[in-house]
Amino acid sequence: MITSTANQHVKRLRALADTARLRRRERSFVIEGVRLVSDALAAGAYLQVVLYAPDQLATTAAGATLLARLQHLPRCFPATPAVVAAAADTEQPQGVVAAVAWPDLPPRPGLRLILDEIQDPGNVGTLLRSAAAAGVGLVICAPGTADPFSPKVARAAMGAHFIVPLRLLPWDDIATELAGYTVYAADSAAQQPYYTVDWRQPAALIIGNEAHGVSTAARTLAHSTITIPMAGPIESLNAGVAGSIILFEALRQQTIR
C-alpha cells in the first residue's frame, strides 16, 4: 500500500491535474470519483495509473463494486486516504483518482458542436455532457476555449469524454472538418429563432464566448446566426444552457417520425 504523499504516482497525478501543457503532451488527463472511474472502465478507457483507498471505497455499494475490479487490474495501487487526497483535485475525494488516456473516438454522423473561446470549465463540461446526451457526432474545441481535459471540465462532463468524439483544432482545420455542413452561430442579437432551422440536415452549431459572443473567425465560418427568443428582459442565457437548449431541439427534430 502506498503511504507516502511524495510517491511518484501522486506527483504525476498532481502534475497532470495542474498543467494543461503536460496533458496535451501526454494526451492524458485526471479523473476522480467512483462514478467517473467506473464510467472510464465501462467505456474501455486505458487507465494509466489508479490510486484508491480500499476502506473508503468499501463504504458504498458502487465503491465496493469498483474496488472489486481495481484489485485485479494492472497499474492500480491501494493507498491511504491521505495519499489519495494528495493526488486528487477536489477537497473531499471519494477514494479513487486516476490518470486516463484521452479517448480517441472516431467522429459519427450527426450534428457538429464547436466551442468558441468558452472560458468557464463548467460551461465546457455542461456542453460536453449535453452533446453526449443529444447524440452529437463531434465536438470541436476552437482556440481560446478552456482545456476540455482539465479536472473541472472532467467533473462537469460526468463521463461525456468517453461517449462523444472530441477534437481540439485550429480554425483552418475546423473549416475543413465542416465542409458540407451548414454552420449556425448562436447570437443573442440574431433574428432567426433556433427552432426554425432544419436540424435534420448536415449542420454545425457554434457556441461563443460567455462575455463577447462568437469570435471573428467563427462569424466568418458561419452561414447564418440564430437566437433563442425570450419573453423577459434577460439579454442572454448562460452558454451551457443556451447550447443545451439548441442541441435538444436538434435531437427532437431528428427523432420525430
N, C-alpha and C positions, 0 to 999 in steps of 0.2 A: 504493500500500500504506500502511495506517495504521501509523505507527511511534511515536506518542506515547500514553502511558497517560493523558494528560489529554484525549484525544479525547472529543467529546460522546457518541458511541455507548458508549464504555467507562463514562462517568459514568451514562448512563441504565440500562445493564445492571446496574451495581452498585446503583443506587438501587432498581430493581425487585427485585433479589435480597434486599435488606436491609429493605424496607419493605412490610409487608402492606397498609397503607392505600393506597399507590400502586398496588399490584397490583389492589386492588379498584376503585379509581377508574378505572384504565385498562383493566381487565379483560384483563390480560396477565400473563405470567409468564416466568421464565427457565428454559431447558433447556440442557444442555450434554452434549457427548459424541457420538460418531459414531452410536451406536445410537438415542439419543433424537431427535436432529435428523433422522435418516433415517426414523424412525417418524412424526415430525410431517409430513414431506414426503409419505410414503406415504399418510397419512390426509387429505391435502389441507388441512392446517392453514395458517393465514395467518401467515407468518413476517414479523414487523415489521422486524427487523434481525438480521443474522447477521455475526459476526466469525469468520474462520477463518484458520488458519496453513497455507498450501499445503504447505510442505515436511513439516510434522508429519503432516498428513492422508495424504500420499503414502506413508508408511511401512507402511501396511497395505492389504490389498485392499479392505476395507469403507470405509476412509478415502478411498482413491483413487476409488472409485465415487461417494462423496458429493462429493468435490472436483469431479469432472467435472460434477455437477449444479449445484453452487453457483456455479461460474464463469459460468454462463449465466442466473442468476436475478437479478431486481432486489432491491435492499436487502441484498445480500450483499457484504461487503467483505473483501478479503485484508488480513491484519495479521501483525505479527511474533508469534512465540510469547510474548514478554513482554507484548504488548498483550492477547492472548487470555487469558493467565494473570491479568492485572489485572482483566479483566472477569468471570472465572469465579469460582465459589463453592468449587470443590474445590482442593486443594493441588497435584494433578498433573493438570491438564486435558488432554483428548485432542485439543486443537487446534481446537475449534469450540464457540461459545457463541451462543445466540440468544434473542431476545425473541419470544414467540409469543402470539397472541390466545387467550383462553380458548375452548376448543371449546364450541359450543352445540348439543349433540346432543339430539334430542328423546327423551323417555322411551319405553321399549319395553315390551312385555308381559313379565311376569316378576316375580321377587322384588324387593322394595324393601329396601335396606340403609340403616339410619340409624346414623351415628356420633355417639355421645352423649358429648360432653366428653372425647373421646380426645385425650390431650395429646402423646403421643410421635409425632413425624413418621414414624418408621419403621413404627409400627403403622398409621398412616393410609395410608401408601404401600402396605404389605403388603395391607391390606384392599381398597384400590382395585384392586390387581393381581389379587387373588383374585376380586373381584367381576367383573372383566373376563373372567377365565378361566372363571368359573362361569355366565356369561350373565345376570348381574343386570340388571334392566331400568332401575334408577335407584338411584344412591347419593345420600343426603342427609346433609349435614354440619349437625348441630344446633349451636346456640350453645355456645361454650366448647370446641369442637373445634379442634385445631391447623389452621392455614391449609393447606388441601389444595393450594394453589398455591405453597407455599414450595419453595425449591430442594431441600431434604432430602426432602420428600414426592415431588417430581417424580422424583428419582433412585430412590427406593424403589419407586415405582409402575411404573417401567420402561415407559412408554408407555401406561399404562392410561387416562390423561386423554383420549387420542384414541380410545378404544374404548367406555368406559362413560359414560352420561349422568350428570352430576354437578350438584348444586344446593346452595347454601348458603341455608338457610331458618330463620326463627324457628318456634317450636313451634306457634303458631296456624296457620301455613301448612303445617307438616308434618301436622297433624291433618287439614286439608282435603285434602292430597295423598293421605293414606292412607285416606280414606273408601272403604269397600267392601273393605278388606283386613283380615285377621285379623293382629293385631300381637303378636309374640312378643318378649320381652326376655330376653336371656341373663343368667342369675343363678346363681352357684355354689351358692346356698342353695335353689334351686328343687327340686321333686320330679320334675317331668316330664322324662324324657330327650328330648333334641333329635330323636332318630330316630323317636320315636312321632308326631311332627307329620306331617300330610299336606301336604307342601310343594308338591304339585301344585295346590293351591287358591290363590287370591289371598292372598298373605301378605307380611308385612314383618318384618324382623329388626332389633332394636336391640342394638347392642354398646356397653356403657357404659365409663365411665372406668376406667383401669387400677388405681387405688387404691380408689376409692369405689363402683365399680359404676354401675348405671343411676341417672340423676337422678330427682328427684321428678316432673318433667314427663314423663319417659319412662315411669315407672311408672303415671302417670295415664292415659297413652295406651294402654299395653299391655293386651291382653285376657288374656294368660297369660305366665308365666315358664317358661323351660326351662333345663336344665342339661346339662353333658357329664359323664356318670358316669366316675369314675376309681377305679382299684383301689388306688393308693398313697396316701401321707399328704399329697400336694400338695393345697393348698386350691383353687387355681385356676390357669388357664393364662394365658399372655400373650394380650392382647386380639386381636392379629393372628392368632395361632394358633387361638384359640377360634372367632373369627368365620369363619376359613377352613374349619375342620372342619365347621361347620354349613352353610356355603354349598355345600360339595361334597356333603354329604348331600342337600341340596335338589336339586342337579344330578343326583345318582344317581337319586333318585326320579323326576325329570322325564324321564329318558332310558330308564327301564325300559319295555319293551314288554309 
